[in-house]
Amino acid sequence: MRKPAPIPLELLAPARNADIAIAAITAGADAVYMGASSHGARHAAANSVADMARVAEYAHRFNAKVFATVNTIIYDDELSSVERLIHDLYKASVDALIVQDMGILRMDIPPIELHASTQCDIRDVAKAKFLADVGFSRLVLARELSLKEIEEIHASVPDTPLEAFIHGALCVSYSGDCRASFATVGRSANRGECAQICRLPFDLVDGDGDVLLKGKHLLSLRDLNRSSSIADMAAAGVSSFKIEGRLKDEAYVRNAVGAYSRILDRLVAESDGRYIRQAVGEVRLGFTPSLDKGFNRGFTPYFLTGKAPAKGMASLSSPKATGLKVGVVTECKPKVITARLDAPLANGDGLGYYTASGVFQGFRLNRVEGNRLFPAAPQSIPAGTVLYRNRDKEFDDGIAVAKTTRNIPVDMALQVVGDDRISLEMTDSRGCAATVVAEVGLLQDAVTPQEGPRRRILDKLGGTGYRSGRIVDLAVQVFIPASSLAALRRQCVEALDSNARASYKFCYRLPEKFDVPLPYGDRLTVHDNVANRLAREFYVSHGAKEITSAMEVSSKGAYKEEPVMTTRYCLRRELGKCLKYPSGKDWRGPLKLVSGNTRLRLDFDCKNCRMQVYTD
């Protein structure tokens, strides 16, 4: 019985700009996703088409891919400009578009591959089947899904690759189904302008107007970390493992990519041929990655097991990175802190602590002398206060100076092909090959051993992206001038590069099936984010009879009774007041969240274990 073909696994990294994208690929990413010049869901992470082309040229060398996010909703007067942008991205050799707006499927665009963004809110089999049938080549799953739910979706669309988040910041609402920012401050998350009101401190108020909790970050989730569940996710059907963070800096991305790339390499090595990495190239990081030392608000696996984790999933005390415990204050004077330390500290470290009122305060260290800490600004910290390090200066500096490389192994064969000609053949791990023949004058027998000097010349591949592997020298008996051999090596590298570019395999948009009914009936609501005439045309062609427009293109206040967030996270459950238990009856509803002028009302769908948030 023939062994099934191995499944390619992809580590997908975020990139705010071209330099970070190239750094991510060098550190081991199999693909990167970047905001295009407009209509990306991170408005502050836009990139020019020229920069996207530069990244694609570098990425494709390693068979790595570049995806452009064009994943906001689109207004009618923007349709033509988005259409032109997509043509430009296609010409720039971008591999795929990550999109939310179905109007794109009715544009006159080239056959570029389309991925259904997490903003499409793919949380069940019905939505997954519909999007696969209408021509999406990949589905980016909702972060809230469990392994069992992922397995069910994979079984329903076995030929459609599934992408899932594994690390980084979490949206408290189902992505694409959050209008809290737009409803409260006029900035739409579905337009890439989220104001992150979920990170605000809120007072929790009961139905009698009494304050149950004051100044807590009740909607601020911890960061996702599924580093211990990668094998389980792959077994469930995930083939693309996505790191969140298109606003993060290069050090964060390199560290996260380095850590998860090693995890995937181990999974591949132990899989007995079941898995392979999508891209090629041997990576040397030059530093030891640590997810704990990267920016994080504390970690959670979220709902991967199908249940809320026992330790909770919110970062109630602070939306900032608090870091790891490093010691306890024993004495504090304004300019010097004495502490009992659990770990060595360094000049420039960032430390923090919780005040008596539960607010996290941070400060930087100017100097460290044993257990005596000299802060950059005067501090007043009570004895017994726990200190946390949220910036490890030596770790960050180690990443900054590390010489990270990624090279493709290449085997070479040198031989004589005539009285005055030699040839060099190169074959690499991508399956690409090139042969160059050069005239070097009448060949003479060598009088000294040539193997060592020739290997040193052929080994000089620095800066080319290649690393010499096996070298077969069949011309050992003749003398070849060093300059001629070096020139031949350069010409062969150029030919190999050219052949690799010509043989790079793009994937293209799949055909749309037109007999596919809508997943939830013929009535579309505000939650379907229909914002333009082409999106309407798309849905009508699949049987829509009634379409309610997106909130962003409707009159102000038109949907006051619509939830602005739907979450799998439940505040009652998080705080130990689930209505399924007697303790839940202690808090009389409706519960409200208040932060300045922002007022939100909470509704609890206990049957489906969901929480809905309304403006109040």
N, C-alpha and C positions, 0 to 999 in steps of 0.2 A: 504494500500500500504506500502510495507516494505521500511524503511528509508535506503538510500544508505550508504555503509560503509564509515566511516570517512577517509579523505585523510591525510596520514602522511606528515608532513612538517619537513624539515631537515635544520638545521643551520650548514653550512659546514665551518670549520675554517682552516686557514693555520697553518703549523707548520714547523719551521726551523729544529727542533730536537725533540727528544722523550720527553724531559722535558716540552717543550712548548706545545706539543700535549696533554700530560696528563693534563697540566694546562688548556688548552682550553676545554677539556671535562669536567673537574671539574667545570668550569665557566658556563657551559650550552650548549656547542656544541653537536649536534647530530651526527657529523662525523668530521673527520679531513683528510686533504690531505697532504702528505709528499713526498719529493723527495726520490727515491730509491738510491741505492749506485752508480748508473750511469744512464745516459740518461733521466734525469729530466730537465725540461725547466728552472730551476734555478740551475745552476751548483754549486753555493756556498751553496746549501741547501740539500746536499746529506746525506743519513742515512744508517747505516748498516742494514742488514736483522735482526740481533739480536735486534736492537733498535725498528724496526718495529714490531717484535713479542712482545716486552715488551708493546708497546702502544696498540696493539690488545688485549692483555690479560686484560689490564685495561679498554679499551673502551667497550669490549663486556660485561663486568659486567653490564653496563647501557644500553645495546642494541644499543650502539653507534658503528659507523663503521669507518674503516680505509681504505683509498684509497692511493695507491702508484702511483706517477706520473712517467711514463715511456714515456714521451710525446715529445721526440725529434725525428728527423729523424735518421735513423740507416744506417750505411754503411755496405757494403757486408761483410767485414772482422769482423764485430761485431755481426752478426746475431746469431752465436752459443752462445756467451757470454750472450746476452740479453735473449735468450731462457733459459739458465741455471738460470739467475737471476729471471725470471718469475716463474720457478719451485720453487725456494727458497722462493719467496714471498708468493706463494700459501701454502707452508708448514708452513710459519710463521703466517698463518691465516689472511692475508690481505684480505679484502672483495672484492676489485675491483682494476683494473688498469685503469688509465687515459692515453689514448694513442693517438698519432697522426699518426704514420706510419702504413699503411695498411699491411706492410709485417708481422706484428705480427699476423694477421689473417691466415697466411699460415705457421706459426711455429708449431712445435709439442709441444704444451703447455697444461697444465691441464685446466679444464673447469672453469677458474676464470672469473668472470663477467668483461666485458669491457665497459668503458665509452669513448665516443668520445670527445676528448679534445677541448677546445676553439681554439687550433691551427688547428683543422680541418675546421675552418672558416665556421661555420654553420650560414648562414645569410638568408636562404630562405627555402621554403617548399621542393623544389627538392632535395637539399642536405640532409635535415632532413629525408625525406622518404627513400632515398638511404641508409643512415647509419643505420637507424632503421631496414631496411629489411636485411642488411647483418650481423646483429647479435649484434649490440651495444645495451646495456641495458639502457643507458642513454645518453642524448645529452647535451653537455655544449655549450650554445648558445653564439653567438657573442655579445659582450657588446653593440654594436651599435644599437641593435634592439629596436623597439618601442613596446608598449603594443599590438598594433594592429597586428604587425608582429609576436609577440609571440603567440597571440591567433590563428593566421592562422596556425602556425606550430603545435601548440597543437591539433588543429582540424584535421590536416593531420596525426598525429601519436598519437592518444589519449591514447594509452596504453604504451607509452614510456615516462618515467619521464624526465622532463626538468630541467636543472640546469642553473642558471643565477647569474651573479655577482651583488652584492648590495653595496659593499664598498671597498675602497682602490685605489691604483694607476691605472691609465688608460694607455694603449698603444694607441698611436695616430693612428697607422695603424691597420687594421683588423689583429687579431692575426693569426699567421701562414703565413701571406701574407706580411711580412716585411723582406726585405733583405738589408736594408740600412746599418746596422752594418757590415754585411758581405762584401757588395760592397765597403765600405769606409775604414774599418780597418781590414777586414779579420776575424771578430768574428761574428759567425752566431747565431741569435736569435733562429733559429730552431735547434740549437745544445746546447741551454742553456747558451750561452756566449754573450748575448746582451751587447753592449757597451753603450747603452742608448744615442745615439747621439741626440735623440729628446729632451734631456734636455740641450743641448748646447745653448749658446747665438749666435744668427745669425744676420748678416746684411741682410736686404731685399733690393735687387737690381732690378731696372726695366730694360726694354729692351734697354734703352739708356746707361746703366751702372751707372745711378745715384742711390745713396743710399737713399732709402725711409725711412727706420728705421735702427737704429744702435744698436747692442748689446742686442737685445731682444730675449727672449726664445719663439720663434714663434711656435715651435712644442710641447711645454711642457704643457700638459693638467693638469687641476685641478684634484683632487681626486674625485672618485665616492662616492656619498652618496644618497642612496635611502631609507633612514629610514622612510620617510613619504609615501612611495609607496608600502610597503610590501603587504598590503591587495589587492591592484590593481594587483600586479604581481601574487599573488596566484590565484586570480580570472581569470587571463589570462592563467593560466596553469602551472606556475612555482611551483615546489614542493621542490626544493633544492636551498637555498639562500646562495650564496658563498661570503666569505670575501677574498679579495686578501691580500697577505702579507707574503709569505714564507721566506722573508729575514728580517721580522720585529722581534722586541724583544718580550719577554713574556708580558711585561706591555701593549704594544699595542694590542696584541692578546686578553688578558684577558679583557681589556676595551671594545674592539669592540664586542667580544662575549657576554659579560655581557649586553651591550646595546641592541643588536639585539635579544638576547634570551628573554629579557623582552618584546620586541615588538611582537615577535611570541607568547609568552604566552598570551598576551592580545588578539591577533587575535584569538587564539584557544578558549579562554574563551568566546569571544563574537560571536563565529561562530555557536552556537546552534547545536554543534555536527558535523559540516561539516568537521572540521579539528582536528587533534591530533598532538602531537609532536612525532617524530619517536623514540627518546630515552626516557628513564625513569630516575627518580631520582629528588629529591628536592634540588635545589641549594640555597645556602646562600653565596652571593658574599662577604659580609664584606666591601664593598665600593660602592659608587654611581657612575656608569659609566657615561662618558660624551664623546661623539664623537668629540665635538668641541675641547676638550683638548688633544686628541690623535694626533699623527703626521698627518698633512694634508697640502696640498698646496692650501687650499681653496676648496670648494666643488662644484660639479655639478651633476645633475641627468642624464647628458648626453642626449641621444636622446629618452628617455622613452616616451615622449609625441608625438614623431614623428617629432618634430621641435627642432632646436637649442635653448637652453635656452636664455632668453633675457639678462641675466647678462654675457653672454659669458662663454666659457668653457676652455679657456687657462689661464695659470699662466704666463703671459708675462714677468713680472718683475723679477721673481726668480723661480728656480725649487725647492727651499727649503721650509720647513714649516715656514710660517710667523707667524702663531698664531693669537691671538685675541688682539684687541686694548686695551691697559691698561692705556694710558695717553698721555700727551704732555709735551715735555721738555720746561721749563721756563728759565733755566740757566744751563750751562755746564762748569765745570772746569775739567781738566784732571782726577782728582781722585774723584770727586763728581758731581752728576747730581741732579739738583732740578727739580721736575716735578709736574704737576697738574694731579693727579691720578684718574682713574675711578674705580680701583679695588685695594684691598690690595695686596702688593707684599711680598715675603719672601726671606730670605737668600738662595742663590743657584738657584734662578729663572734664566731662559734664556730669554733675551730680544733682540730685533732687531729693525732696522729702515731702511728706504730707504734714501740713499744719494741723493744729488742734481742731480746726473747723473742717478738715478733710480736703483742703485745697492743695494741689501739688505745686511746689515751688522749685525752681531750678536755679543753679548757679554754676559758674566755671571755676576750676582750680587754676590759680596762677602757679603754685608751687607745692610740692609734696616733700616733707622731710619725715620719713618713717610714718608714725601715726599722727603727725601734726600736718594739718591741711590749711593752706593759705588761700582763701577765696579771692576772686577778682573784685568782688564788692562785699562790703561788710554784711555779716549775717548774725541773726539772733535765733538760735535753734536750741530748744530745750534738751537737756541731757536725757538719754534713753530713746531719742528719735532715730528711726531706721533711715539709713542713707542708701540711695539707689544710684547706680551709674547708668545714665542714658546716653552717654557718648564716651566710647573707649578710644582715646586719642591714638594710642599705639596701634590698635587694630585698624582704625581708619587710615592712619599713615602707612601701615603695611600694605593695604589695598592700593593706596595711591601710588606707591613706588614699585609695586610688584610688576615684573615684566611678564605679562600674560601673553602666551602665544598659541596659535592654532595652525598646525601645518598638516599637509596631506602627504603621506608617505609615497614615494615614487621609486620604482625599480628602474635600473638603467642597464642597457646592454651596448657595449662598444665593440665594433668590429671593422675589419678591413674589407672593402667592397671593390677594390681595384688597385692598380699599381700606384695611384696617386689620390685615392679617395678613402675616406672613413665614414662610418655612419654611427649615429647615436640614437637609440630607441628609448623612450620613456613610457612607462605604464604606471598608472596611479590607482589608488583605492576607489576612485569613482568609476573605474572601468574605462577611462579615457587613455588614449595612447597617441604618440607622435613619433615620427622618425625623420631625422634630418641627415642629409648626405652633404659632405663638404670636400672640396678639392684642397689638398694640403701640400702639393708637390710630390715629387717622386719619393716614395717611402723607403727608408733605410732601416737596416737591422739595428736594434738598440744594443748598446754596449754595456749599459748598466740596468739594473732592475727598474721597471717602470710602474709596477702596480701601486706602490705607495704614493709616489708623486701624482699619479693620475687620479687616485681616489680623493686626494686632498683637493684637487682642482674640481672634480665632479661634485664633491661634497659642498662646495660653496654656493648654497642655495638661499642664503640669508636674504630676507626681504621679498622673496618670491611667493611665500605661502606653501612651499614644498619642503620636505625633509627627505634626504636620501635614504633609501632602504637597501635592497640587495643590488650590488653592482657586479655585473658579469663582464669581464675584460677579455675579449677574444682577439684583441690586437696587441697582446702582451709582447710579441716578438719584434715589433717595429717601434721606431722612435716617432713620436708625434709632438711637435712644438707646443709648449704650454699655452701660448697665445691662441693657437689654432683650436686647441681643445676647449679653452674657456669660451671662445666665440661660438663653438658648436653647442656647448652647454646652454648658452644664452638663447641661441636660435631655437633649440629644442624646447626650452621652457616657454618661449613665445608661441611656438606651434602648439604645444600642449594646452596653453591658455586658450588659444583660438579654437581648438577642437572642443574644449570643454564648454565654451560659450555657445558654440554651434549645436552641441548635443544636449544642452540643458533642456529638460522636459517641463514645459508649462502645462498646467491643467486648465480646462476651459469650462465655461458655464454649461450646466446641464439643461436639457430641454424642459420646458414647462408642460405639465399635463393639464389639460383644460377641462377635464371631467371630474375635477377634484372638488368636493363640497367643502364649505367652511367647517372648521372643527367644532364650533359651538352654536351652530344654527345660523339663520339668515339675518339676524339683527346684530349690528355692531354698535358698541357703546363707546363712551369717552375713553375707556381703557384700551381701545384698539389703536389710538393715536393716529387717526386719519386726518391729515392736515393739508392735502392737495388733491387736485382733480385726477391725477394719474393713479394715486392710491385708491381713490373711489372707483375708478375704472377697473383696476385690478380686482377689487373685492366684488364689484357687480358681476364681473365675468365669472366669478366662482360662486354666484348665487345670492349675494347680499341683496336684501329687499329694503332694509332700513339702515342708514348709516348716520350715527351721531358723530359730529366733528370732534377733533381733539380740543382739549381745554384751551390750548395756546391760540387757537384761531376762532374762539368763540367770545361772545360778549362777557365782560367781567361779571362774575357772580352767577353765571348761567348754571354752574354745577355745584352750588353750595352744599347740596346734600350728598354729593359723591365723596367717597373716601379719597384722601390725598395720599395715603399710604396703605398698602396691604402687606402685612408682615407675617412670617412664620415665627418670628421672635415674639414672645408674649411677656409683657411687663409683669403681669400678675405671677406668672410661673417663675420668672427670673427672681422676684422678690419673695417667693414662698407664699403667695396669696392666690394660688390657682382656685377658681370657683368650684372645681371638682372636689375640693377638700374643705373641711370645716373652717380652717383658718382663713379661707378666702372670703367667708361671710363677714369677716371683721371690717372689711372696707366696703362702704356703701357707695355705689356708683350713681351717676356716671363719673368715672375718674377723668380728670383733666390735667394737662401739662401746661404750665405757664412759664414763659421766659420773656420778660419785658412785655412788648406788645404782641408777642406770639402766643396764641392760645389754641390748644389742640384738645379735642375730645376723643376718648378711647372707647372703642366698642369691641367686645370679645365674642368671637364665633367659636364657642367651646366645642361644638360638634366637629368642626374641621380643624380645631386647634390653630386658629389664626387670630390675629389682632388687626383691626382696622382703625385708622387714624383720620379724623375729620377736623377741619378748621372750625373753631367755635366762635 
